[in-house]
């Protein structure tokens, strides 16, 4: 499943094609994706202008000049194809074939200026729904989400306050979407390595006795922002099915320090440790037991 950087990369690719343009027609090739499409889905979208395209956690949100907002999730294999004037967008570097089978082109948005945005999803784990504009925090998919990890709200002080007294393993605490929205397995592993913190240590150890942040908490907040920012600039990780809106692969996976590097040497300067793999909550965790404490 794509993580926050992949979703943000898709948002940035879709925004120039969709923002400011009116939806001329919406073609739904099937009545459902992961969930059934809302009643009168195409009719409620047709004629509306996309005022802005945002991201909340791993969700894409198209704000419209009407009572609804379009909420989209890519699932495991969902991706978008953008065509303008009959020409497909130019693929970027690290291109790989994506599904072009019309059987997997499930929703087609036809916008002004001959722009066509097609949602393709072979596995159909993605979904689209309509939420009440102005009340997005009440939508069942969006309500209860924590802070965004890219903004100033994420700090060592925030982590200390959020995790104080918690004996939950640090990695599990970071994956709690009600605390920090959008963090996923890959980038949590990478951020913990950068911060030199063990994924198995109690989350509460990020808070001092007086409730303030430890040095590790400050390092971790910085590491999370940095690893996500670098991945976004790189176009995401593009593991398995994910491709950008232009068909291009990201390439941040080539710089992973720990993820999927089991038995390889640790890249921390001066560390002679080896990257190991453990399972936490049914997910693989990659870390260096020598320098991550």
N, C-alpha and C positions, 0 to 999 in steps of 0.2 A: 504494500500500500504506500503511495507516495506520502512523504512527510512534508512538513511546512515549507522548506525551501523549494521543493518541486511544485507545490501548489502556488506559491508566490511567483515562481517562474512562469507558470501557466497564466496567472492573472496578468502579469506584465506583457505577455504575448497577446492576450485577448483584448486588453484595454484599448489599444489604438484602433482595433477593428470594430469594437462594439460601443464604446463610449460616445455619446452624442448622436448616435444613429437610431432611427426608428425601426422597429421590427415590422417588416412588411408582411411576412408570413412565417408560420411555424409549422413544420411538417413532423408529426409524431409517427414514426414507422411502427410503433408497437404501443400498447396501453400501459406498459410498466417497464421499469428497470429493476433495481433491487426492491422498490416499493411501487405500487400503482401510481401513475401520474395523477395529479389533482384533477378534479372535475373541471371540464372546460379549460384545460391547461392552455391549449393553443389559442383559443378565443380570448382568454384573459391577457395573453401576452401580445397578440397581434395589434398593431397600431400604437403600442407603447414605445416611448423613447428610453433608451438606456442612459440614465444621467450619470452614473458612475459604476465602476466595477471594483469591489473591495474583496478582502480576504479576512475571515475570522477563523482563527485556528487553521483547520484543514478544509474549510468550506469557502467556496466562491460565492459572492453575493452580488447580483446585478440589481442595482437600485433603479427603479422605473418612475416615470412621471404619472403614477397612478396609485391605486390602493395596495398593490402587491409588490413584493420584492422576490426575485428569483434566487433560490438557494440551491447550490449545486455541490455535489461531492463526487470525486473521481473514482472512488472505490479502488479495486485492485488494478484494473487495466483500462480505465477510462482515459480518453485523451480527446483533444479538439483539433480539427483541421480548419485552417482559415484560407479562404479563396476570395480574391478580389478581381473583378473584371474578367473572370474566367481563368485567371492565372493563379496557381497555388503559390503560397508563400515560399520563399527561397529557403531550403533547408540549411541549417548551420553545420558546424563541424561535428564529427562523431555521429554522422547520420546512420540510422539503421532502418530497415523496413518496418513500417507500422501496418496495422490492419487496414486494408483498403476494400475489404469485402463489404459490399453494400448491405449484406445481411446484418452487419454490425454497426452500420450508420443508423442509430436509433432516433436521434432528434436533430433536425436541420433548422437552423435559424437563418432566415433570409432578411437581410437588413438593407437599408438605403444604400445607394451607390454601388449596387451589384456586389455587395459583400455577403458571403455565405460562410457561416460557422457551423461545422458539423461535429456532433458528438458521437464518437465511436467507442464501443465498449464490448469486446468479445465475451467477457465473463459476466457482465451486467451486475456488478457489485456496486456500481455508482448509482446515484439517484438525483432527481430534481424535484423540488417542491416549491410551493408559493407560500410566503409568510406575509403577515400584515405589516405593511410599511409603517415605521415608527414604533413598532412593537416587536422588533426582532428578538429582543432578550426574552420574550415569552415563547418563542418557537421551541418546540420540543428538542430540536437538534442543537440549538444555540444556547438555551438557558443553562445557567450553572457553570458556564465556561469561566476559567480563571483569567489572569492577566495575559496579555500578549508578551512573548519573550523578547521581542525586538525593541520595545520601547524603554523609556526611562523608568517605568514602574518596576522592572526587574533589577534588583540590587541585592547586595549582600544582606542589607537590613531586612528587605522583604523576605528573603529565604530564611533568615534566622527566625523571624516572627512566624512565618507559615509553618515551619517544621519544629519549633520549640516543643520539647517534651515527647516527640514522636519517636518510637522505636522501629518504625517501618524502615526497611533498607532504603538507602538514599536513592538508588535508581528507581525503585517503585514509587517513591514519593514524587520524584520529578516527572514521572509518567502520569500522575494524577491530573487529569484535564481540568478538574475544578480548582486547581491551584495555579498551574501554568498551562495555558491553552496552546496546543499544537506541537508540543515536544513529542518526539517519537524515539524509538529504540536506537536507531543509528546514531543520531546526533547527541543523544544523552551519553552513549558510550564514548563518543569523541570528546564531548565537553568534560566528562569526568576525568578522562586521561589528561587533558590539558590542565585541569585544576589539580591533578595529582591526588584525587580522592577515590577511595575504594567504593564500588557500587554496593557493597554489602554493609558498609558502616551505617549505624543508626542515623536517620535524617536529623534527629534532634541534636547531634553533635555539631551542627553548624551554628548553634546558638551558644554564647557564653553563659556563665551562671547569672549574669545580670540581664540576660536577654538580648544583648547586642550581638552583632555578627562576628564570627571568627574570621581569621585571615583566609581560611579555606572557603568560607561562604562568599567572601569578596572575589576570590579567584574564580569560583564557580560561576557567579553571575557574569563576570567578564567573559569567561570561556564560552558560555552559552550564546551570548550575543555575537561573539566573534565567529564561532563555528557556523552559526546559522547565516550570518552575513556573508561569509566567504562562500558558502554553498550556494546561496542565491546568486552571487556574482558569477559563479561557475556554471550556473544553469541547473543546479540540483545534482542528484546522484545517479538517476536513471537506472536503478537496479531493476532487473526483470522487465516489467512492462512499460514503465513510465517513459514517455517522450514529451518534448515540449510542443507548443502549438505549431511550431514550424517543422516538426518531424525530427528535430535534433536531439541528440543525447546530451545530457550534462556530462561533466567529467570530474566532479568533486570526488567520486569514488576512487580516483587514482591517487588521491592524497590522504586517504584514510590512514590514521595512525594506528588504530586498534581494530576497527570493525572488520570482520572476516579475515583477520590476519593471524589466526591461531597458529602457534608454534613458531612464529617469526619473531625476530629480535625487536625489543622495544626501541622506539625512536627518541626517547627522552635522552638528551645529552648526558653522558656519564653513566647511564643505567645499563646494566648488563642482563636485565631481565628478559623474559620471553612472554609474548602475548598468550594468554590462556583464554579458555572459553568455559563459562558456567551457564547454567540455566536458571533464570529467575522469572517466576510467573509465566512459565511456558515459553519464554523468549530467550534467545541466546544473548549473553552478555560477554563482551570481549574487554579484557583489561590486563594490566600488568601488575601482578601481585607484589613486585619488588618496589616500584616507585609510587603506586597508588595506595594510600593508607587511609 
